[in-house]
Amino acid sequence: MSTIRICEKSVSVQISHNEKGKRNWDKKQYCLYCEKAYPKLPRHLAQKHSSESEVAQFLSYQKGSTKRKLLIKQLTNKGNFHHNINVLESGKGVIVPRKRPQEADKMMAQHYSPCEYCLGFFVSSELWKHQKLCPLNSNRKDGVKNRNVKARSALLLPVAENISASLRNILENMNQDDVARLICRDQLILKYGKKLMKVGKEQHNRHFIAQKMRELGRLLKKVKEIDANVSSLIDIIKPSQFNNVISAVRAITGFDTQTETYAIPSLGVKLGAALKKCAKIVKADAMKERNDCLQNQAVDFDELCNMEWTDEISAVARKNLDDRKYSKPAMIPLVEDIVKLQNYLKEKATNCMKALDKQPSTDIWYELSKTVLCQIILFNRRRSGEASRIKTSNYVDMGKEYNEDVHNALSKLEQALCNFLHRFVIRGKRDRKVPVLLTKDMKTAVDCLLKYRNKVDVLPENSYLFAIPNSENCSRASDCLRKFAQDCGAKYPTTITSTRLRKHIAILSQLFCLKDNELDILAKFMGHDIRIHREFYRLPEDILQMAKVGKVLLGMEQGKIKDMKGKSLDEMNIDFTSKC
C-alpha cells in the first residue's frame, strides 16, 4: 500500500530580501517546460520556448499590454504551481508564493494554498480576497459568491490517491485545518471514508462520514506528536504502536487519571471501532498485494484491540456514559409548548405565502420551506432526517385512492378525517415505507413551495422538497426546529426535538388504554415495530410510576388485594389519606 509521505517541516517558503526603499530583483520563477528557476522568466520563455503555443500567444501581443501581462502571469503561475506540488510531494524544497513573506518563520508551507483559477499560491486565510479580484475568475463578474474557497483549494494539493466525486464533495465541505490536511494526504483514512459510503445515501451521510474521518485525523495528529517517526495512519496499525495509540486516545478524549473519567467518553468507543475497521482494510489490501508482513501486523493489531481495548478505554468510557444517562432527567415536551409552536408556525406559514404571492423571493421561500418542514415533524412525529430528505417525487406521486370496503366500515368521524387529511409515503429507517399525513393548510403550503420553486434560486438538479437555495442539499430539520422553538417563546424549548416528540406520543399513549392491534398501528406509523415501541419509546416516567404503580403498592400495604382483583389500574380506587 503506497502512501504519499509529506514532511512539511522540510518544506520552506521563498522569502523576500527587499529593504525599505530598495527592491531586490532576486525572485526566481520556475519555467513550465524545463522546470528550472529564472530571475527573468518572460525573457527566458521568449528565447527558449517561443515555439510553444502559450508562449507564442503572449508574444503576439504588444509589450506592456494588459493581455500580454495576464498571459505571462498565467504561465508563471503554472510553472510555479508544478514546482510547488513536486516540493510538497517530495517533502523537500522551497515553494514559490505569489507574494513572498518578509520573515522566514512568519509563514510556513502549510499556510499557503493555490488559487483554483490562476494557480498562484497565496496565504490560505487571504485567498478569498484574491479570488474576488482574480482576473481568471469568471464568477466575479456575475456576482456569484465564492463558497468553500479554502476547501476547493486544498483539493489541488497532493492527495494520497485519486478520490471520487462523492468523497471530494465531503472534503470540500470539511473545515480546512491541520486535521483536514492530514486526511487529504492519508490513503488509509480516505479508504475508510469510501467504505462508509452507501450507494444512494452519500449525500445525507456526508456529515457522518466527515466526522468519522476527522476522528481518525485527530488521532493521527496526536500520535505524530508522540512519535515523530509516524507519518500516516498505516504506521500506527502495528502492535508496537498500540501503547502510543492508547495514550493518544486518552489525550484527545480528555481522560482524567485522578477521577478516571473521560471528558468525551463516546469518542474513545468510536475510535476503537474505527481502528478495527482500518486494520481489516489494511489486511485486505495486504492480502491482495501478498504482503505477509503487513498482513500479520494488521491481524495482530486487530487481535490486540479485541483483547485490550475494552480494559484500557471502553469499559471506563461506557461507565461514564451510563452515569451521565442516569443523572440526566428524561423530560418530554409540554403540550402547552407544542401548541404554542404549532400556532407560531401556522401564522408564519400564512404570512410567507402571502408575501410570495405578492413578490417571489428566495429568502421568503426558504423561510416557508423551513416552516413547513417543522410543521410536518410536529404533526407526524417523524424523525428529523426522514422529513428533511422528502423528495418532490414523493409528494407528487401522492394518491387519494383507498379500499372502499375498509372506508365504509369506519365511523363517520374517521371517514371525514380520510377526506380531510392527505397521505404519501417516504423512505424511512432501514428502508421502511413510512407515511406522512398533511392537513389542508400544510398541503396548501407545500403546493405554494412547488409553485414558486422555479422562480427562486433552487437548483433544477436538487430533488429535495425542502431544498436549500443555490445548493444540492436539503434543510437540516433539527436546526430549524431548535430555532423556531426558541422564537415561539416556549417554556422549555430544549425539550422540543424530533426524538422527544416521538417519545411524547408513545408515553402518552399509555394513558389511552390502546389495544394491541391499535398499538401496532401506531408503532408502524412511527416507523418501528411494537417491540422497539415498548422497549425504547414508552419510557417509565416518574409520574406514571407514582400514579399507576403506587396504587398497587398502597393497596397491598393496606391488605386490599381482594378488592383489587379483576380490576385494571384505572379502575382501582385506594384510600391513602391516612398515609399523608
N, C-alpha and C positions, 0 to 999 in steps of 0.2 A: 504494500500500500504506500504509494508515493505521496508525500506532503510537501508543499512549499514551506520552507522554513525562513522566516524573516526576523532578523535581529535588528530592531530599529535603533539600538544603541550604537551600532556600527555604521549607521547612515547619518550623514550630516547635511546641513543646508548651506548653499553658497551664500556668503555674506558680502556686504558692501564695504569698500575701503574708501568711500568718499569722505572728504573732510569739509568742514564748514567753509563755504565759499569756493570750494575747489572740487571738481569732479574728476575721478579717475576712470578712464575708459578701459577698464580691465575685465569687464564682464564677458565671459565666453559663452557662446550659444552653440548648440550641437546640430550638426548637419543631418538632415533626414536620410541622406543617401550614403554618405561614407561614415556616418556615426562618429565623427571627430569634432572636437571643440574648436571654434574660431572666434577671435575677438571682433572681426568684421564679416559676419556671416553673409549678408547680401552680396558683397564683392566676391566671396568665395563661390557662391551659387552661380553668379553670372559668368565667372571664369571657368569653372569646372563642370557645371551641370546644366549648361544652357540648353542642352537637347531634351531635358525633362520637360514634360508638358506644363507642369505647375510653375516651373522657373520661366519658361518661355512666355507664360501668360502674364506674369508680373513685369517681365522685360518689355512687353508690348505697350505698356503704359508709360507716360511721361514721368521723369524723375520729379519727386516731390508731390505727385498727385495723391489724392486720398485713396483711390482704388489700389494704387501700387503699394502704398504703405500697409493697407489692410491685407493684401495677399502676402507680403513679406512677413508680417506679423503671424499670419496663419501658418506659413511654412516653418517659421522659427519655433512656434509653439508645438508643432507636430514633432520636430526633431528633438526638442527638449522633453516632450512627453514620452517618447520611446526610450530616451536615455533614462529618465526618472523611473520608468517602470522596470527597466533592466536592473537599476540600482536597488530598488525595493525587493525585487525577486531574489537577487543575489545576496542581499543583506550587507553590502559593502559599497561605499562610494559617496558621492555628493550629488544631491538633487538640485536642479536649477529652477527657482521660482520666477514668476514674472517680476516681482519686486523683492529685492534682496533685503534681509534684515540688517541692521547696523551691528548687532551683537550676536556672537556665535551661540550663546547659551539662552538667548531670549526665545527663539523659536526652534523647535525640534521637527524632525521629519514627519512625525505623526500629526503635527498641527496643520499640514498642508494637504489640499485636495485639488484635483483638476476640475476645471470648468467643462461641463459636458458639451458646450458649443465650440469654444475656441481651443480647448485642451491645455490652456495655460494653468500653472499651479499657483494657487492663492491660499492665504490663510483661511482655514475652514469656516471660522466664525464670521469672516468678512466676505465670503463667497457670494452671498445673496446680493450684496451691494454691487459687486462686479456684474452679476448676471442682469441686473436692471439696466446696465449701460453697455453690456457686451454687444458689439456690432453684429455678431453672428447669431444672436438670439432673435429669432423671428417673432417670438411671442411678445417681446417687449413693446412692439408697435401696436399690437392688438389689445394691449391692456390686460393680458392673461397673467394671473398671479403665479409666481413660481413657488410651488409647494415641494416639500421634502428635498430641498436643494442639496443638503449635505448627504442625504441617503443615496440619491441618484449619483452623486459624485463619487461616493465610496465604492460603488459598483464598478467604476472604471479602474480602480486599483487592483492589484493582483489578488485573485481568489484561488482557493485550493483546487477547484475543478470547475468545469462548465456547470452552471446552475440552470434549473428550469425556470420558465416564466412565473410559475406559482411561487417558487422559493424566492425569486428575485423580488416579487411584489412584497413578500414578507420582510425581506432585508431592507427594502426601500422605506417601509413604514416603521422600522425599528429606530429607537433613539441612537444617534450616532455618537458613541463614546468609545472608550478603550475596549469595553466588552464586545461591542459590535465589530470592531476591527479584528479582534481575535476570532470571532465567529466566521467572518468572511474569508479568513485565511486558513481555517482548520477543516480539513477534509472530513474528519470523523463527525464533527458537530453538524456539518451540512448533510451528511448521510443520515444522521439521526433525525434531522428535520424532515428529510424526504420520507423516512419510514413512518413519521407521524401523520403524513398527509393521507387523506382518504379520498377516493375518487368521487368527484361531485361535491365534496364538502370542504375543499381547501379554503374557500373564501371566508366562511364563517368560523373556521378553525384557526385562522391566521394569528389571532391574538394568543391563543393557547400554544400554538407551535412556537411563536416568537418567545413566549415566556419560558417554555421548556429549554429552548436553545440558549437563552440568556442565563438560565440557571447553571448550565454546564460551562458557559463562558466565564461566569463569575468564579466558579470552582477552579477552572484552568488558570485564571489570573492569580488566584491566591496560591495555588500550588507552585506557580512560576516564581512567586516571591519567596517561597520556602526553599525551592531547589532551582537554581539558575540553569541547570542542565536540561530542564523540561522546556520544550518549545511548542508542543502540540498535545492534544488530548490523548492521542495514541501512546504517548510516552508515559502516561500515568496508569494505563491498563496493564500493569505489571505487578506481581506480588511484592516486589521490592519497594514499590511506591505506595503501598496500602496505608502505612502509618502516616505518610505525608498527606494522603487524601483525607484520612480521619481528622488530622489537625486542621486542614483547610476547611472542612465541613463545619467543624466546631467554631472556627473563626467567623465564617460568613453567616452562621445561624445564631451567633451571639450566645454561646454556651458559657454559663457562669459556673465555675468549678466549686464555689462555696455552697451555693444553693442547689446545684445540679439541675438547673432549669435552662431551657432554650428561649431566646427572645423570639425566634421564628421556628418553632418545632416542626411544622409541616414541611419546611424546606429540606430538613435532614432526611425525612422519609422519602420525599420525591427524588432527591439526588441518589439515594440507594437504588431505586428502581431504574433511574436513567442510566446509571453506570453499568448495571447488569445488562441493560439493553445494548449499550455501546460495546460491552465485552462480547456479546453474541454477534454484533456486526463485524467486529474485528476477527472473530473466529471464522465467520462465514467467508470473509474476504481472504483470510489466510489459507483456508481450505481450497479456495479456487486457485490461488497462486501457488499452492503446495509448499507453503512456508511453515514447516513444522515448528520452528522455534517460536514464531509469532502466535501460532495456534495454541501451543502449550501455555504460553504466557496468558493468553486470554482466558483459557479454560481454568487455569489456576487462580486467576484474579476473580473470576465469577464464583468459583468454589469458596474462595476466601470471603467474599461478600456474603454468601449464604451462611457461612459459619460464624462470622464475626460482626457483621453489620448490625444485627439486632442488639447484641450486647453492648456494642460501642455507641450506637446512635439511636436506633429505632425504639428500643424499649423505653428509654427516658423521654424521648420526644413524644411518643404516643401517650405516655402517662401525663405529660404536660398538657397535651390536647384534651384528654379526658377531664383533667382537673378544671380546665377553662370552661368546658361544657357544663360541668356540674355547678359551677359558681355563677354561670350566666343565666339570668332569668329568661324563661321562654314566653315572650309576650306575643300576643296576636293583635291585629288591628281592632280598634274600636269601631262599632257600627256608625257612631257619630262622625268619626273621621272619614270613613268610607263614603257616607252620604255627602259630606261637605266637599270631598274631592270630586265626586260624580257631578254635583251641581256646578262646580267650578269648571270642569272640563266641558260640560254641556253648553254653558254660557260662552266659553272661549271658542268652541267649535262654531257656534252660531255667528259670532262676530267675525271670525275668519272667513266663513262662507260669504257673508255679506260684502266683506272687503274684496274678496276675489271676484265676485260678480261685478263690482264697480271697476276694478283695475287689477288684472292678474299680476301678481308679484311673487318672486321666488321666496322671499323671506316669509310672507304670509302663507304661501302654500306649504312650506316646510314646517311652519308652526302648526298648521292644521293637521299635517301628517303625523306629527308627534302627539298631538292631542287625541286623534282617533286611535292611534296605537295604544295609548294608555286606557282609553275607554274600552277597547276590546279586552285587554288584560284584566281590567277591573270587573267587567261584566261576566266574562267567561272563566275567570281564574286560570288563565292559560300561563304556561311557562313563558318567561320574557323572550327567550331565544326563539321559541316556536312562533310567537306573534311577530317578532321583528322580521323573520325570514318568510313571511307570507308573500307568495308570488302573485303578480297580477293575473296570471292564468288560473290560479286557484279561485279567485273571486269571479272572473269572467265565466268560468265553467259552472258556476253555481246554478243548480236546478231547483225547481219548486215541486218536483214530482214525488209522490209518496203513495203507499199502498192504500187504496180506498177502504178495504175491509178493516184495516187497523184504524184508519181515520174515523170511520163510523162508530167504532167500538169505544172511542174516547168520550169523555164528558164534554159538555158544551164549552166549558172554560178552556179545556185542553185543545179543543178544535179551534177556538178563537186564537189561542196562542200560536198554533201552527200557521195561521194566516197572518199573524202579527209579526212573527219572527222569521228571519231568513237564515239559512244554514248552508255552509260549504265546508269542505274537508281539506285539511292541510297535513303535511308530513310532521309527525311528532317524534318523540324519543324512541330510539330503536326502530325507526321507520314505521311506527304505528300510524294508522289513519285516525286523526283526532278531529272532532267537529269544532266549528266556530259559529256561534249564534250572533246575529246582528239585529238590533231593534231598527225601527223605521228611521229614526234620527241618525243612527250610525250608518245605515245604508245610504242615506242621502249625503252624508259627509264623504263616504268613500266614493260615491258617484261624482261628487264635486272634485275630488282629488284626480280621478281619471279624466275628467272633462278638461281640466286646465294643465294636465301633466305635460302635454306637448308645447304649452305656451310659456313654461318656465324652464329653468336650466337643469332639467332632468335628462340624463343621457339616454339615447334610444336603446343602448345595449343593457341598461340597468333593468332587470326583470322584477325587482322587488316592488311590492305595493307601497311600502313606506321607505322610499328611496331617499338618499341624501343627494341634493342637487350637486351637479358637477363631479359626481363620484359614481363608482360602480358598487358601492356598499350600501347597506341599509342602516336605519337609525338604531341606536343602542337603547333598547326599551328600558333597561334598568336605570340608565341616566335620566331618561325622560320622566319616569315615574318618581324618581327621587326629587327632581326639580319641581314638578307640579305638586307633590306632597308638601313641599316647603312653602310654595307660593299660595296654596289654598288656605293656609292658616290652620292646618290640622293640629290637634293637641299632641299627638305622638307621631310625627311624620316619619321617623326612622322605622316604625313598625310596618309601614305600607310598602312591602316588597312583594314580588310575584310569588315567592316561596311561602311567605307568611299568609298571603291571601288564600293560597291553596290549602294551607293548614287550617285557616279560619273556617272555611266551609266544611272541611272534614270534621273538625272538632264540634262545631255547632250542629252538625248532622246527628250527633249522638243524642241531642235533645229532641229530635223529631221522631224517634222510635221507628225508623225506617225498616222495612222488611229486607230479607237477604237479597231478593231479586231487585229491589229498589236501590239498595246499596251497590249492587253490581252495576246497575245502570249509571249511577253517579261516578263510580270508580272508572268505568270505561270512558265516560265523558271527560274525565280529568286526565286520561291517557296512561293509566296503570291498572293492574289487576287488584282484586279485592284484598289479597294478602298484603301487598305493599300499602294499600289504603289503611288497613288496620294497624300495621306494624310501625309505619313511619309518619303517617299523616294524622291519624287520630291519637294525638298525644294525650296522656293522662294529666289534664290541667288540675291545678290545686283546688280550684273552686268546685270542679266536678267531683273530685275525691272527697272533699268535705261534705258536699251536699248529698251525694248518692251513697257512697260507701259509709259515710258517717251514720246514715240511717240503720244500716245493718249492724254496725258495731254497737251503737247505743241500744238497739233492740235486743241484741244478745246479752248486753250487760244488764238490762232490766228484766231478763228472763221471759221475753215476749216472743219466743220463737214460734209458738203455736199460732199466734195472731198474724205472724208474717208469712205463714205457709200459703203457697199458691198465689202470692201477690208479686207484682213487679215492683221495681224500685220506686216508680212514680206513685203507685197505689199505697205504699207503706206510709203510715202515719204514726210518728213516735212522739211521745210527750217528754221533752228534755228540759222543761222549765226548772225542774228540781235540780238539774245539773249546773244551771247557770250561776 
